Amino acid sequence: MSTNDIMLSHKYNSDLVNKGFMILDELFKSHGWHLVKNEKNWISYTKFGDETSSFDIKISSDTLIVCVPIKNSPYQFVTTFKNYYDASEYIEQRFYDYIK
């Protein structure tokens, strides 16, 4: 494995900073998606070859803003949640809908 491959592997398979979404992290990575934004208050996943579609989670002190791609569309749907559980459940379902 070349140095560049090791660097890319580390960048795209790095540990999630915000541990509240570890289950989603495993789900995305198991389907070939990778982190493109890995911060405490902003998480974003995309897939090689489909970089214009992303699942974004932005975390503020009282709200989680979730952006999900709309299948066969250049647009995304945005909604908000008050807790991690509801946001995670929503993202998981939309992810499965998207990859079908």
N, C-alpha and C positions, 0 to 999 in steps of 0.2 A: 504494500500500500504506500503510495507516495505521500509526501508531506502535505500537499494540497488536499488529498483525499482525507487525511486524518483531521486537518483543520476544518474541512466542510462537515465531516461526520460529527465533530465536536460541536460546531456551531448549530447544526440542525437537530442534534440529539441531546442538547444540553438540558440540565435539570430545570424544571419549572420553578421560577422564583416565587410565585404566588401558590402556595401549597393547597389552597382552597379548591383548586381545579385539577388535582392529581388524577382523578378518575377520567376526566375528559382528556387530559394529556395522554394517557395510555390509549384511549379510544382513537384519538386522532393519529397518533404515531403508529398504531397497529394497522391503520388503513393507508399508510404512506404519506400522511400529511406531516408538516413540520412547522415549528415555531418560527415566525419572522419577527415577532415582537414579544419579548420576554421580560416584562417589567412588573413590579409589584402592583401597579395600577393599570396596566394595559397588556393584554395577551392577544396574540393574533396567530392564526394558523392558515396555511395555504398548501397547495400541492404543486410539485414540479409539473410543468406543462399546463397548469391552470392557475397561474399566479394572479389573475384578475379576480378570482373568487376567493374570498377569505371569510373566516369566522373570527369576529373581533369581540373582545370583552373589555370594557373600560370600567374601572372601579373607582367610585368616589366614596366619600365618607358615608353616604346614606343611599346610594343608588348604584345598580349595576346596569350599564348600557350594553345591550347585546345587538350586534349586527350580523345577520346571516345572509348568505347569497340566495338569490331566487334562481332556481334551476331554469336553464335556457333563457336567461335574461341578464343584461348587464347591470341590473339594479340589485340593491340589498334591502332587506327589511330590517328596521330598527325598532326595538322595544326596550322597556326597562323593567327591572325587578328590584325587590327590596332585600332579597336574601340569596345566598349562594345556591341553596338546594333548588329553588324554583328555576333559577337561571341555568343551572347544570342540566336539569331535566328537560327544559325547553331546547337547549343547544343540542343535547344528545338526540332528541327526536327529529329536529330539523336536519341534523347531520345525516341520520339514516335516510330521511326523505330525499336529501340532496344526492346521496351516492347511489340510490336505486336506479 
